[in-house]
Amino acid sequence: MSNRDASITDQRVAEYLAENPDFFVKHSRLLGELELPHDSGKAVSLVERQVSVLRDRNMDMRQRLSNLLDNARENDRLFEKSKRLVLALLECNDLGDLVDALYYSFDKEFNIQHTRLIIFGNHQTVPSTAARIENLHVARDVIGRRIKSPKAVSGGIKDDECKFLFDKDAPHIGSAAMSVLIHGKPLGVLAIGNEDPKFYHSGMGTIFLGYIAEVLNRLLPKYIKNY
């Protein structure tokens, strides 16, 4: 091999072809002569290999587009469900109706396995409903750190917190998410649970739960005496 031949490396050939993308247009006869090894062991021409690569890329792009469309459709469904829930909450005439509408939507529309709405107060100030009434001081003893940072969280809820939130259903809760309700002062807690330990996790978004909590923050005060 001459010195000139030795200086022609794979890298230089690749750089030349990258700089001259029309090379095989000018030398089309080479396309039929070049052969590339195939996974099956059978040699294929460069044209066939290019077609195969383009086909794979096309399939990948179609899969990505399909995923985007699926996500868009799921977001549309989530928006419609959320809209129906908010409108139902706005149309309620008392606290009982509001709690029933919330529980029904979370159960039937969103298929949430366990829902808990806990309202801070006592039976003299909070009407009796499907929501649980809990003394704020008792709540602070268990979920005080959550009350101090009232943002929606998913996953990472400790066993004692889970027992407080889900009471008799706590043994069935594998994972949970929660949002403290607050409007000037703590109003309560909205919690949701699932039997799957990996269902609610720290990397999961909490936009929906936080959004519903914000709606409740503005509706609950008018139903609670001496707020």
C-alpha positions in Angstrom: 0.0 0.0 0.0 1.4 3.4 -0.9 1.8 6.2 1.6 -1.0 8.0 -0.1 -3.3 5.0 0.3 -2.3 4.7 4.0 -3.3 8.3 4.7 -6.9 7.7 3.5 -8.7 6.7 6.7 -12.3 5.8 7.4 -12.7 9.2 9.2 -11.5 11.1 6.1 -13.8 9.2 3.8 -16.7 9.8 6.1 -15.9 13.5 6.3 -15.6 13.7 2.5 -18.9 12.1 2.0 -20.5 14.4 4.6 -19.1 17.4 2.8 -20.2 16.0 -0.6 -23.7 14.6 -0.2 -24.2 14.4 -4.0 -21.2 12.1 -4.4 -23.3 9.0 -5.2 -25.5 11.1 -7.5 -22.5 11.7 -9.6 -21.3 8.1 -9.2 -24.6 6.2 -9.1 -23.1 3.0 -10.5 -21.3 2.6 -7.2 -24.6 2.3 -5.3 -25.3 -1.1 -6.9 -21.8 -2.4 -6.3 -21.4 -1.5 -2.6 -22.5 -4.2 -0.2 -23.1 -4.0 3.5 -23.3 -6.8 6.0 -26.9 -7.5 7.3 -27.8 -8.8 10.7 -28.9 -12.0 9.1 -25.4 -12.4 7.5 -26.7 -11.7 4.0 -25.0 -8.8 2.2 -27.3 -6.0 1.0 -26.6 -3.1 -1.3 -26.2 0.5 0.0 -29.5 1.5 -1.5 -31.3 -1.4 0.3 -29.5 -0.4 3.5 -30.6 3.2 3.1 -34.2 2.2 2.5 -34.1 0.0 5.6 -32.7 2.9 7.7 -35.3 5.3 6.4 -38.0 2.7 7.0 -36.8 2.3 10.6 -36.7 6.1 11.1 -40.2 6.4 9.6 -41.5 3.8 12.0 -39.9 5.6 14.9 -41.3 9.0 13.9 -44.8 7.4 13.5 -44.5 5.9 17.0 -43.5 9.2 18.5 -46.4 11.0 16.7 -48.8 8.3 17.9 -47.6 8.8 21.5 -48.1 12.6 21.1 -51.6 12.1 19.8 -52.4 9.6 22.7 -51.1 12.1 25.2 -53.2 14.9 23.6 -56.3 12.8 23.7 -55.7 11.9 27.4 -55.2 15.5 28.3 -58.4 16.4 26.5 -60.2 13.7 28.6 -58.6 14.9 31.8 -59.7 18.5 31.0 -63.3 17.5 30.3 -63.5 15.5 33.6 -61.9 18.4 35.5 -64.3 20.9 34.0 -67.3 18.7 34.9 -66.1 18.4 38.5 -65.4 22.1 38.9 -68.8 23.0 37.5 -70.5 20.5 39.8 -68.7 21.9 42.8 -69.7 25.5 41.9 -73.4 24.4 41.6 -73.5 22.9 45.1 -75.8 24.5 47.6 -74.2 23.1 50.8 -71.2 21.3 52.1 -72.8 17.9 51.8 -73.5 18.4 48.1 -69.9 19.5 47.6 -68.4 16.5 49.3 -70.7 14.1 47.5 -69.8 15.7 44.1 -66.1 15.5 44.8 -66.3 11.8 46.0 -68.5 10.8 43.1 -66.2 12.4 40.5 -63.0 11.0 42.0 -64.5 7.5 42.2 -66.6 7.3 38.9 -64.8 9.7 36.6 -61.2 9.5 37.7 -61.2 5.9 39.0 -59.4 6.9 42.1 -59.4 4.0 44.5 -59.4 5.9 47.8 -60.3 9.5 48.5 -60.3 11.4 51.7 -61.4 14.9 52.4 -60.5 15.9 55.9 -61.8 19.2 57.2 -60.2 20.9 60.3 -62.7 22.0 62.9 -65.3 20.5 65.2 -68.9 19.3 64.8 -70.2 22.6 66.0 -68.6 24.5 63.2 -68.6 22.0 60.4 -71.8 20.3 59.1 -71.9 16.5 59.1 -71.0 15.1 55.7 -69.0 12.2 54.1 -65.9 14.3 54.8 -64.1 13.5 58.1 -63.9 16.3 60.7 -60.6 16.5 62.5 -59.2 18.8 65.1 -56.4 20.9 63.7 -54.2 20.3 66.8 -54.4 16.6 66.3 -53.6 17.0 62.6 -50.5 19.1 63.4 -49.2 16.2 65.6 -49.1 13.9 62.6 -48.9 15.9 59.4 -47.5 19.1 60.8 -44.7 19.3 58.3 -47.2 19.0 55.5 -49.3 21.8 56.9 -46.3 24.1 57.1 -45.6 23.5 53.4 -49.1 23.3 51.9 -48.2 22.1 48.4 -49.5 19.0 46.6 -47.2 16.0 47.0 -47.1 12.6 45.4 -45.5 9.6 47.1 -43.1 9.7 50.1 -46.0 9.7 52.6 -45.0 8.1 55.9 -46.9 5.3 57.5 -48.2 7.4 60.4 -49.3 10.0 57.9 -51.1 7.4 55.9 -52.9 6.0 58.9 -54.1 9.5 59.8 -55.3 10.3 56.3 -57.0 7.0 55.4 -57.9 5.6 58.9 -59.5 2.2 58.4 -58.3 1.9 54.8 -54.7 2.6 55.6 -53.6 -1.1 55.5 -54.8 -1.2 51.8 -52.9 1.9 50.8 -49.7 1.2 48.8 -49.0 4.8 47.8 -50.7 8.2 48.2 -50.8 11.8 47.2 -52.1 14.7 49.2 -52.7 18.5 49.2 -53.3 20.6 52.3 -56.2 23.0 51.9 -55.5 26.5 53.0 -57.1 29.9 52.6 -55.7 32.3 55.1 -55.5 29.4 57.5 -55.5 25.6 57.2 -58.9 24.3 56.1 -58.2 20.6 55.8 -56.5 17.9 53.6 -57.4 16.3 50.3 -55.8 12.9 49.9 -56.0 10.1 47.3 -54.5 6.6 47.6 -53.9 3.5 45.5 -53.1 -0.1 46.5 -50.2 -0.1 44.1 -47.0 1.0 45.9 -45.6 2.5 42.7 -48.8 4.3 41.5 -48.1 7.6 43.3 -44.5 8.5 43.3 -42.3 11.5 43.8 -41.7 11.9 40.0 -45.4 12.1 39.3 -47.1 15.4 38.5 -49.5 16.9 41.0 -51.1 19.6 38.8 -54.5 18.0 38.8 -54.6 17.5 42.6 -53.3 21.0 43.2 -55.8 22.5 40.9 -58.8 20.8 42.6 -57.4 21.8 46.0 -57.3 25.4 44.8 -60.9 25.2 43.9 -61.8 23.8 47.3 -59.8 26.5 49.0 -62.2 29.1 47.6 -65.4 27.1 48.2 -65.0 25.6 51.6 -64.9 28.8 53.7 -68.5 29.7 52.9 -69.7 26.4 54.3 -67.7 26.4 57.6 -69.0 28.6 60.4 -66.7 31.0 62.2 -64.1 30.7 59.5 
